[in-house]
């Protein structure tokens, strides 16, 4: 087994992440992955080559989006990254962005009423009008639905959508059952293992 150090950014929100608070220096962790199961619309992301891609992230959603950004850049795509701090520490976000050398622009994704903000709508509309190819959303399921609804509202026919599977991910392996759903035809699926359409 290889011994070394690894940096992690955690947002303590629930039972699983709060367990990290009990760790002490010298404790041992078993880490598995990455599984790359945490993306919806993966086929759209993988199809991009020398295209223009817009990445919208909010809070902790930035971190799982970094691999998507780096993948897109490795395929000669032009990426435009917008970051909404949300409730996340600006210094931690800046550290992460500097670490991966990702230039970004700040953008508030939701307004005070919880709707997609006017500046966010402007960015999306401009991107679509300028012939952009893919929008990747690294945020809550609510924000993902807001972006998808706005794309539908403006009559988008060509820009594809990918997103972090934040709402359905837990263990990433289909073991814990948190992402399990039974379809109308009584089939059991694990959202962390299957690609589903973003609605």
C-alpha positions as a LaTeX table, in Angstrom:
\begin{tabular}{lrrr}
\hline
Residue & $x$ (\AA) & $y$ (\AA) & $z$ (\AA) \\
\hline
Unk1 & 0.00 & 0.00 & 0.00 \\
Unk2 & 1.30 & 3.46 & $-0.88$ \\
Unk3 & 1.58 & 5.90 & 2.02 \\
Unk4 & 1.39 & 9.64 & 1.50 \\
Unk5 & $-0.82$ & 12.64 & 2.01 \\
Unk6 & $-3.92$ & 13.82 & 0.29 \\
Unk7 & $-5.82$ & 17.09 & 0.67 \\
Unk8 & $-9.58$ & 17.10 & 1.06 \\
Unk9 & $-12.17$ & 19.83 & 1.19 \\
Unk10 & $-15.23$ & 18.87 & 3.22 \\
Unk11 & $-18.50$ & 20.59 & 3.90 \\
Unk12 & $-19.92$ & 19.16 & 7.13 \\
Unk13 & $-23.61$ & 18.66 & 6.41 \\
Unk14 & $-24.78$ & 15.22 & 7.44 \\
Unk15 & $-24.08$ & 11.97 & 9.22 \\
Unk16 & $-21.30$ & 10.84 & 6.88 \\
Unk17 & $-19.31$ & 14.07 & 6.58 \\
Unk18 & $-19.67$ & 14.83 & 10.29 \\
Unk19 & $-17.82$ & 11.60 & 11.06 \\
Unk20 & $-14.66$ & 13.26 & 9.76 \\
Unk21 & $-14.76$ & 15.62 & 12.74 \\
Unk22 & $-13.86$ & 12.69 & 15.01 \\
Unk23 & $-10.66$ & 11.84 & 13.14 \\
Unk24 & $-7.33$ & 12.57 & 14.76 \\
Unk25 & $-3.86$ & 12.90 & 13.29 \\
Unk26 & $-2.50$ & 9.45 & 12.57 \\
Unk27 & $-5.91$ & 7.84 & 11.99 \\
Unk28 & $-6.14$ & 5.64 & 8.90 \\
Unk29 & $-8.68$ & 6.09 & 6.13 \\
Unk30 & $-9.47$ & 3.80 & 3.23 \\
Unk31 & $-10.21$ & 5.86 & 0.12 \\
Unk32 & $-11.69$ & 4.32 & $-3.00$ \\
Unk33 & $-12.30$ & 5.91 & $-6.34$ \\
Unk34 & $-12.62$ & 8.07 & $-8.29$ \\
Unk35 & $-15.60$ & 6.32 & $-9.79$ \\
Unk36 & $-16.67$ & 9.08 & $-12.20$ \\
Unk37 & $-20.26$ & 8.11 & $-11.49$ \\
Unk38 & $-21.18$ & 11.56 & $-10.29$ \\
Unk39 & $-21.99$ & 13.17 & $-13.62$ \\
Unk40 & $-25.30$ & 13.29 & $-15.43$ \\
Unk41 & $-25.20$ & 13.86 & $-19.18$ \\
Unk42 & $-21.76$ & 12.24 & $-19.35$ \\
Unk43 & $-22.28$ & 11.38 & $-23.03$ \\
Unk44 & $-22.65$ & 15.10 & $-23.83$ \\
Unk45 & $-19.48$ & 15.96 & $-21.95$ \\
Unk46 & $-17.50$ & 13.19 & $-23.65$ \\
Unk47 & $-18.72$ & 14.30 & $-27.10$ \\
Unk48 & $-17.12$ & 17.74 & $-26.79$ \\
Unk49 & $-14.02$ & 18.34 & $-28.92$ \\
Unk50 & $-12.71$ & 21.83 & $-29.77$ \\
Unk51 & $-16.02$ & 23.34 & $-28.65$ \\
Unk52 & $-17.12$ & 26.16 & $-26.35$ \\
Unk53 & $-18.28$ & 25.04 & $-22.90$ \\
Unk54 & $-19.83$ & 27.00 & $-20.06$ \\
Unk55 & $-19.39$ & 25.79 & $-16.49$ \\
Unk56 & $-21.69$ & 27.15 & $-13.77$ \\
Unk57 & $-20.89$ & 26.15 & $-10.19$ \\
Unk58 & $-22.21$ & 27.02 & $-6.77$ \\
Unk59 & $-20.47$ & 26.41 & $-3.45$ \\
Unk60 & $-19.14$ & 22.91 & $-2.89$ \\
Unk61 & $-20.39$ & 21.98 & $-6.40$ \\
Unk62 & $-17.20$ & 23.54 & $-7.75$ \\
Unk63 & $-15.05$ & 20.72 & $-6.44$ \\
Unk64 & $-16.68$ & 17.80 & $-8.33$ \\
Unk65 & $-16.78$ & 20.03 & $-11.42$ \\
Unk66 & $-13.00$ & 20.45 & $-11.54$ \\
Unk67 & $-12.53$ & 17.03 & $-13.16$ \\
Unk68 & $-15.16$ & 17.90 & $-15.79$ \\
Unk69 & $-13.38$ & 21.19 & $-16.55$ \\
Unk70 & $-9.99$ & 19.51 & $-16.82$ \\
Unk71 & $-11.44$ & 16.78 & $-19.05$ \\
Unk72 & $-12.99$ & 19.37 & $-21.35$ \\
Unk73 & $-9.74$ & 21.33 & $-21.52$ \\
Unk74 & $-7.78$ & 18.16 & $-22.35$ \\
Unk75 & $-9.96$ & 17.81 & $-25.45$ \\
Unk76 & $-9.15$ & 21.34 & $-26.63$ \\
Unk77 & $-12.45$ & 22.83 & $-25.54$ \\
Unk78 & $-12.68$ & 26.49 & $-24.60$ \\
Unk79 & $-14.09$ & 26.62 & $-21.05$ \\
Unk80 & $-15.70$ & 29.59 & $-19.36$ \\
Unk81 & $-16.04$ & 29.04 & $-15.60$ \\
Unk82 & $-18.46$ & 30.98 & $-13.38$ \\
Unk83 & $-18.46$ & 30.47 & $-9.62$ \\
Unk84 & $-21.18$ & 31.36 & $-7.10$ \\
Unk85 & $-19.67$ & 31.15 & $-3.62$ \\
Unk86 & $-22.97$ & 30.17 & $-2.04$ \\
Unk87 & $-22.37$ & 29.48 & 1.66 \\
Unk88 & $-18.85$ & 28.30 & 1.00 \\
Unk89 & $-15.76$ & 30.13 & 2.20 \\
Unk90 & $-14.35$ & 32.40 & $-0.55$ \\
Unk91 & $-10.80$ & 31.69 & 0.63 \\
Unk92 & $-11.26$ & 27.91 & 0.23 \\
Unk93 & $-12.79$ & 28.34 & $-3.22$ \\
Unk94 & $-9.95$ & 30.63 & $-4.29$ \\
Unk95 & $-7.40$ & 28.14 & $-2.95$ \\
Unk96 & $-9.00$ & 25.32 & $-4.96$ \\
Unk97 & $-9.20$ & 27.39 & $-8.13$ \\
Unk98 & $-5.60$ & 28.55 & $-7.77$ \\
Unk99 & $-4.48$ & 24.97 & $-7.08$ \\
Unk100 & $-5.92$ & 23.80 & $-10.39$ \\
Unk101 & $-4.99$ & 27.05 & $-12.19$ \\
Unk102 & $-8.57$ & 27.67 & $-13.27$ \\
Unk103 & $-9.47$ & 31.26 & $-14.15$ \\
Unk104 & $-13.05$ & 32.11 & $-13.21$ \\
Unk105 & $-15.61$ & 34.87 & $-12.98$ \\
Unk106 & $-17.90$ & 35.38 & $-9.99$ \\
Unk107 & $-21.63$ & 35.02 & $-10.68$ \\
Unk108 & $-24.65$ & 34.83 & $-8.40$ \\
Unk109 & $-26.76$ & 32.02 & $-9.85$ \\
Unk110 & $-29.95$ & 32.54 & $-7.82$ \\
Unk111 & $-31.66$ & 35.78 & $-6.87$ \\
Unk112 & $-33.23$ & 36.54 & $-3.47$ \\
Unk113 & $-36.45$ & 34.76 & $-4.53$ \\
Unk114 & $-34.58$ & 31.55 & $-5.36$ \\
Unk115 & $-35.00$ & 32.01 & $-9.11$ \\
Unk116 & $-32.24$ & 32.00 & $-11.71$ \\
Unk117 & $-30.68$ & 35.46 & $-11.43$ \\
Unk118 & $-30.83$ & 38.04 & $-14.24$ \\
Unk119 & $-27.01$ & 38.02 & $-14.61$ \\
Unk120 & $-27.03$ & 34.20 & $-14.86$ \\
Unk121 & $-29.78$ & 34.36 & $-17.50$ \\
Unk122 & $-27.72$ & 36.91 & $-19.44$ \\
Unk123 & $-24.62$ & 34.65 & $-19.36$ \\
Unk124 & $-26.62$ & 31.61 & $-20.51$ \\
Unk125 & $-28.49$ & 33.51 & $-23.24$ \\
Unk126 & $-25.24$ & 35.01 & $-24.58$ \\
Unk127 & $-23.56$ & 31.59 & $-24.55$ \\
Unk128 & $-26.41$ & 30.00 & $-26.51$ \\
Unk129 & $-26.57$ & 32.91 & $-28.99$ \\
Unk130 & $-22.80$ & 32.73 & $-29.55$ \\
Unk131 & $-22.98$ & 29.08 & $-30.58$ \\
Unk132 & $-21.85$ & 27.43 & $-27.37$ \\
Unk133 & $-21.99$ & 23.66 & $-27.25$ \\
Unk134 & $-22.28$ & 22.45 & $-23.62$ \\
Unk135 & $-23.30$ & 23.84 & $-20.24$ \\
Unk136 & $-22.07$ & 21.93 & $-17.20$ \\
Unk137 & $-23.75$ & 22.73 & $-13.87$ \\
Unk138 & $-21.97$ & 21.92 & $-10.61$ \\
Unk139 & $-24.63$ & 22.86 & $-8.10$ \\
Unk140 & $-27.71$ & 21.56 & $-6.31$ \\
Unk141 & $-30.44$ & 19.70 & $-8.14$ \\
Unk142 & $-32.59$ & 22.82 & $-7.78$ \\
Unk143 & $-30.07$ & 24.98 & $-9.66$ \\
Unk144 & $-29.67$ & 22.28 & $-12.32$ \\
Unk145 & $-33.44$ & 22.32 & $-12.89$ \\
Unk146 & $-33.47$ & 26.13 & $-13.01$ \\
Unk147 & $-30.80$ & 26.14 & $-15.74$ \\
Unk148 & $-32.53$ & 23.34 & $-17.69$ \\
Unk149 & $-35.89$ & 25.16 & $-17.47$ \\
Unk150 & $-34.32$ & 28.40 & $-18.69$ \\
Unk151 & $-32.68$ & 26.66 & $-21.65$ \\
Unk152 & $-36.10$ & 25.26 & $-22.55$ \\
Unk153 & $-37.74$ & 28.68 & $-22.05$ \\
Unk154 & $-35.37$ & 30.42 & $-24.47$ \\
Unk155 & $-35.94$ & 27.72 & $-27.08$ \\
Unk156 & $-32.49$ & 26.16 & $-26.93$ \\
Unk157 & $-32.15$ & 23.38 & $-29.48$ \\
Unk158 & $-28.39$ & 22.79 & $-29.68$ \\
Unk159 & $-26.66$ & 23.38 & $-26.32$ \\
Unk160 & $-26.29$ & 20.14 & $-24.35$ \\
Unk161 & $-26.39$ & 19.91 & $-20.56$ \\
Unk162 & $-24.30$ & 17.94 & $-18.09$ \\
Unk163 & $-24.34$ & 18.23 & $-14.31$ \\
Unk164 & $-22.98$ & 16.91 & $-11.05$ \\
Unk165 & $-25.20$ & 14.19 & $-9.63$ \\
Unk166 & $-25.24$ & 15.85 & $-6.20$ \\
Unk167 & $-28.79$ & 14.99 & $-5.27$ \\
Unk168 & $-28.44$ & 11.25 & $-5.80$ \\
Unk169 & $-24.84$ & 10.53 & $-4.83$ \\
Unk170 & $-23.83$ & 9.09 & $-1.51$ \\
Unk171 & $-21.38$ & 6.17 & $-1.50$ \\
Unk172 & $-20.78$ & 6.28 & $-5.28$ \\
Unk173 & $-20.93$ & 2.50 & $-5.56$ \\
Unk174 & $-24.63$ & 1.62 & $-5.23$ \\
Unk175 & $-23.98$ & $-0.10$ & $-1.90$ \\
Unk176 & $-25.69$ & 2.21 & 0.59 \\
Unk177 & $-28.98$ & 2.43 & $-1.30$ \\
Unk178 & $-29.36$ & 6.21 & $-0.97$ \\
Unk179 & $-29.56$ & 6.62 & $-4.73$ \\
Unk180 & $-31.89$ & 3.67 & $-5.35$ \\
Unk181 & $-35.09$ & 4.28 & $-7.26$ \\
Unk182 & $-37.73$ & 1.96 & $-8.68$ \\
Unk183 & $-38.86$ & 2.86 & $-12.18$ \\
Unk184 & $-42.43$ & 2.68 & $-13.48$ \\
Unk185 & $-41.63$ & $-0.72$ & $-14.99$ \\
Unk186 & $-40.46$ & $-1.96$ & $-11.53$ \\
Unk187 & $-36.76$ & $-1.91$ & $-12.43$ \\
Unk188 & $-34.38$ & $-0.99$ & $-9.60$ \\
Unk189 & $-31.73$ & 1.51 & $-10.61$ \\
Unk190 & $-28.85$ & 3.11 & $-8.73$ \\
Unk191 & $-28.38$ & 6.70 & $-9.88$ \\
Unk192 & $-24.67$ & 6.50 & $-9.08$ \\
Unk193 & $-24.31$ & 3.68 & $-11.62$ \\
Unk194 & $-26.61$ & 4.74 & $-14.43$ \\
Unk195 & $-26.83$ & 7.68 & $-16.77$ \\
Unk196 & $-30.25$ & 9.29 & $-16.75$ \\
Unk197 & $-31.58$ & 12.25 & $-18.68$ \\
Unk198 & $-31.48$ & 15.60 & $-16.97$ \\
Unk199 & $-35.05$ & 16.90 & $-16.77$ \\
\hline
\end{tabular}
